[in-house]
Amino acid sequence: MSNKECDIVQDLLPLYYDNACSEESRRFVEKHLPGCNDCQKMYNELKENNVDEVLAKESKGVLERHAKIERNAAYKAGVVIAAILLLPIVITFIVQLATGMGLGVFSVVTASMLLVAALTVVPLMSTNNRLLKCILAGVTSLMLILFFVDRMNGGGNFLLWAIPTVFGISIVLFPIVICLVKLPPVLSDKKALITMSWDTLWLFLTMFIVYYHSGMAGIREGYTVAIVLMTGVWAVCLVIRYLPVHGLMRAGISTIISVIWVAFANDFLEFILYKDKAIAISNMNLSDWSTDLSINGNVLFIILLSGCIIGVVLIGIGALLMRKKNV
């Protein structure tokens, strides 16, 4: 084998390895390799040290080092912010002791600084599940603020403040929390059901604590309204989440349920609470819009009719699409 031929083959080896050379060059390399140990050795080294793999490893190492530097910088920033937040706590503690005013204000300030820390220090110093930890720490700090403020004002109103606050926060944040939490396999596909159950529980707890502080007056009527309201919401939720049909069909069924609930929920409540059998939509008269009864009946009729038509159309389109998909 001539050195010139080896030089040519070795120049072609990277292209040969990547299958990027011409057919004639490929045949030339394949003819040369079996009889040349040096070129064969170079080819084996090329296979063992794939350039792409080397570059990938180098890139991964660079990214990991950069991420580590960023984590260290964030951690240091979190420590600095935490130290800054400690200053008002320490100052308040000293002032409260010096003036003999007790630790009420100190407790509120401490809880307030914890809330600030939950929104700043926790995300900076956490390496995973930052949003989840931020939410949990923030809610805990907010509850501490309410507790200490209640203590400063003589106590007795903490639950009245805390339960509605948790209910309001849950409506917005609990769906995010439940998505971030890793649940057991048996519950992993029931997050919508868990969210609805959680919000329903806190709704009724909120109503109970409010009625409790008002002497329980009107609790029967309030709970009746809430049950009817949540029945419609639950029906729509279960249809959207668990009915095994096309999405348009679920949308159509949900629309029909919603307009029926709008049209007749108030009549149902009037019957349960006051045994009133009047049906508002029965006052419908599209040629008469002069009285409140006729206006109410007409509006309910239009809502019911249009909603049912839209729902039926959506169900029909969804059924056709399901049939085409199954064919």
LUMLO-336460 format. One record per residue (C-alpha): residue in three letters; x, y, z. Coordinates in steps of 0.1 Angstrom, whole numbers, padded with zeros to 4 digits, always signed. Layout:
N
ALAXYZ;...
END
This chain:
327
MET+0000+0000+0000;SER+0014+0034-0010;ASN+0013+0063+0015;LYS-0004+0084-0012;GLU-0033+0059-0013;CYS-0035+0058+0025;ASP-0036+0096+0026;ILE-0065+0096+0002;VAL-0084+0070+0021;GLN-0078+0087+0055;ASP-0091+0119+0040;LEU-0122+0101+0028;LEU-0128+0082+0061;PRO-0149+0109+0078;LEU-0171+0112+0047;TYR-0173+0074+0044;TYR-0183+0071+0081;ASP-0210+0097+0077;ASN-0222+0081+0044;ALA-0215+0114+0026;CYS-0191+0103-0001;SER-0197+0092-0036;GLU-0203+0056-0046;GLU-0170+0054-0063;SER-0152+0068-0032;ARG-0170+0043-0011;ARG-0159+0014-0032;PHE-0123+0027-0031;VAL-0123+0029+0007;GLU-0139-0005+0011;LYS-0114-0020-0012;HIS-0085-0004+0006;LEU-0095-0010+0043;PRO-0092-0048+0046;GLY-0055-0047+0035;CYS-0043-0017+0055;ASN-0039-0019+0093;ASP-0033+0018+0097;CYS-0064+0029+0079;GLN-0084+0002+0096;LYS-0072+0014+0130;MET-0081+0050+0121;TYR-0115+0039+0110;ASN-0121+0020+0143;GLU-0110+0050+0163;LEU-0134+0072+0143;LYS-0162+0049+0151;GLU-0153+0048+0188;ASN-0149+0086+0190;ASN-0180+0098+0172;VAL-0176+0136+0167;ASP-0213+0142+0174;GLU-0210+0123+0207;VAL-0180+0142+0218;LEU-0196+0175+0210;ALA-0228+0164+0228;LYS-0208+0155+0259;GLU-0189+0188+0258;SER-0221+0207+0253;LYS-0237+0189+0282;GLY-0207+0196+0304;VAL-0208+0233+0295;LEU-0245+0236+0302;GLU-0242+0218+0335;ARG-0214+0241+0346;HIS-0234+0271+0336;ALA-0264+0258+0354;LYS-0243+0252+0385;ILE-0230+0288+0384;GLU-0265+0301+0380;ARG-0277+0281+0410;ASN-0249+0293+0431;ALA-0256+0329+0421;ALA-0293+0325+0428;TYR-0285+0309+0462;LYS-0262+0337+0472;ALA-0289+0362+0461;GLY-0314+0344+0482;VAL-0291+0345+0513;VAL-0286+0382+0508;ILE-0323+0389+0505;ALA-0331+0367+0535;ALA-0305+0387+0555;ILE-0321+0420+0544;LEU-0355+0407+0554;LEU-0342+0398+0589;LEU-0333+0435+0596;PRO-0369+0448+0601;ILE-0377+0417+0622;VAL-0347+0423+0645;ILE-0354+0460+0647;THR-0391+0454+0655;PHE-0381+0428+0682;ILE-0357+0452+0699;VAL-0382+0481+0698;GLN-0410+0459+0712;LEU-0388+0447+0741;ALA-0375+0482+0748;THR-0410+0497+0749;GLY-0426+0468+0768;MET-0454+0466+0742;GLY-0453+0428+0738;LEU-0445+0409+0707;GLY-0477+0414+0687;VAL-0463+0438+0661;PHE-0431+0417+0660;SER-0451+0386+0652;VAL-0470+0404+0624;VAL-0438+0418+0609;THR-0421+0384+0611;ALA-0450+0368+0592;SER-0450+0396+0567;MET-0413+0391+0560;LEU-0419+0354+0556;LEU-0445+0362+0530;VAL-0420+0383+0511;ALA-0394+0356+0515;ALA-0418+0330+0501;LEU-0421+0351+0469;THR-0384+0359+0466;VAL-0360+0337+0487;VAL-0378+0304+0482;PRO-0377+0305+0443;LEU-0341+0316+0444;MET-0329+0289+0468;SER-0350+0260+0455;THR-0336+0236+0429;ASN-0369+0219+0420;ASN-0406+0225+0423;ARG-0400+0262+0428;LEU-0436+0272+0420;LEU-0451+0246+0443;LYS-0428+0256+0472;CYS-0435+0293+0466;ILE-0473+0288+0467;LEU-0472+0266+0498;ALA-0448+0289+0516;GLY-0468+0320+0506;VAL-0501+0306+0518;THR-0486+0295+0551;SER-0471+0329+0557;LEU-0504+0346+0548;MET-0522+0324+0574;LEU-0496+0334+0600;ILE-0503+0370+0593;LEU-0540+0365+0597;PHE-0534+0346+0629;PHE-0511+0372+0646;VAL-0534+0401+0635;ASP-0563+0382+0650;ARG-0543+0377+0682;MET-0535+0415+0683;ASN-0572+0423+0680;GLY-0584+0400+0708;GLY-0588+0368+0689;GLY-0619+0349+0677;ASN-0619+0359+0640;PHE-0590+0339+0626;LEU-0612+0312+0610;LEU-0636+0338+0597;TRP-0607+0354+0579;ALA-0586+0323+0571;ILE-0612+0299+0556;PRO-0626+0324+0530;THR-0590+0334+0521;VAL-0580+0298+0515;PHE-0612+0293+0494;GLY-0604+0323+0473;ILE-0568+0313+0468;SER-0577+0277+0461;ILE-0600+0286+0431;VAL-0570+0302+0414;LEU-0540+0282+0427;PHE-0552+0247+0436;PRO-0554+0236+0400;ILE-0517+0246+0396;VAL-0507+0228+0428;ILE-0525+0196+0419;CYS-0507+0196+0386;LEU-0473+0201+0402;VAL-0478+0174+0429;LYS-0469+0139+0421;LEU-0499+0117+0430;PRO-0501+0079+0434;PRO-0510+0061+0401;VAL-0545+0054+0413;LEU-0551+0092+0417;SER-0530+0106+0388;ASP-0560+0107+0364;LYS-0584+0121+0389;LYS-0569+0156+0393;ALA-0601+0173+0380;LEU-0622+0153+0405;ILE-0598+0162+0434;THR-0598+0199+0424;MET-0636+0201+0423;SER-0639+0182+0456;TRP-0614+0206+0473;ASP-0631+0237+0460;THR-0666+0224+0470;LEU-0654+0216+0505;TRP-0639+0251+0511;LEU-0671+0267+0496;PHE-0692+0250+0522;LEU-0667+0256+0550;THR-0667+0293+0540;MET-0705+0295+0541;PHE-0706+0277+0575;ILE-0681+0300+0592;VAL-0698+0331+0578;TYR-0732+0319+0590;TYR-0718+0308+0623;HIS-0705+0343+0630;SER-0739+0358+0619;GLY-0759+0336+0643;MET-0767+0308+0617;ALA-0795+0329+0603;GLY-0804+0319+0567;ILE-0781+0289+0566;ARG-0807+0266+0552;GLU-0815+0289+0523;GLY-0778+0295+0517;TYR-0768+0259+0516;THR-0798+0250+0494;VAL-0786+0277+0468;ALA-0751+0264+0470;ILE-0761+0228+0465;VAL-0782+0236+0435;LEU-0754+0258+0421;MET-0727+0231+0426;THR-0749+0204+0412;GLY-0749+0222+0378;VAL-0711+0229+0380;TRP-0704+0192+0390;ALA-0725+0179+0361;VAL-0707+0200+0336;CYS-0673+0191+0351;LEU-0680+0154+0350;VAL-0692+0156+0314;ILE-0662+0175+0302;ARG-0637+0154+0320;TYR-0650+0119+0320;LEU-0676+0114+0293;PRO-0658+0091+0266;VAL-0670+0109+0235;HIS-0657+0135+0211;GLY-0648+0169+0225;LEU-0675+0187+0205;MET-0701+0163+0219;ARG-0690+0170+0254;ALA-0692+0207+0246;GLY-0727+0203+0233;ILE-0739+0183+0263;SER-0724+0208+0287;THR-0741+0237+0268;ILE-0775+0220+0271;ILE-0770+0212+0308;SER-0759+0249+0314;VAL-0789+0265+0297;ILE-0814+0241+0314;TRP-0798+0250+0347;VAL-0801+0287+0339;ALA-0837+0284+0328;PHE-0850+0263+0357;ALA-0826+0265+0387;ASN-0844+0295+0402;ASP-0878+0278+0399;PHE-0864+0247+0415;LEU-0850+0268+0444;GLU-0883+0286+0448;PHE-0901+0253+0450;ILE-0877+0237+0476;LEU-0876+0268+0498;TYR-0911+0282+0495;LYS-0932+0255+0478;ASP-0938+0279+0449;LYS-0947+0259+0418;ALA-0945+0289+0394;ILE-0923+0284+0363;ALA-0907+0316+0351;ILE-0904+0305+0315;SER-0942+0299+0313;ASN-0946+0337+0312;MET-0929+0337+0278;ASN-0946+0359+0252;LEU-0923+0371+0225;SER-0949+0396+0214;ASP-0950+0412+0248;TRP-0920+0428+0264;SER-0939+0452+0287;THR-0937+0435+0321;ASP-0909+0421+0342;LEU-0925+0386+0341;SER-0928+0385+0303;ILE-0893+0399+0298;ASN-0878+0373+0322;GLY-0898+0345+0305;ASN-0888+0357+0271;VAL-0851+0360+0280;LEU-0851+0325+0296;PHE-0868+0310+0266;ILE-0844+0325+0241;ILE-0814+0313+0262;LEU-0829+0278+0265;LEU-0838+0276+0228;SER-0805+0289+0215;GLY-0784+0269+0239;CYS-0802+0237+0230;ILE-0798+0243+0193;ILE-0761+0251+0197;GLY-0757+0220+0219;VAL-0775+0197+0194;VAL-0754+0211+0165;LEU-0722+0204+0185;ILE-0733+0169+0194;GLY-0742+0162+0158;ILE-0708+0175+0144;GLY-0690+0155+0171;ALA-0708+0123+0163;LEU-0700+0127+0126;LEU-0663+0133+0133;MET-0662+0102+0156;ARG-0679+0081+0129;LYS-0654+0093+0103;LYS-0625+0085+0127;ASN-0637+0050+0133;VAL-0643+0042+0096;
END
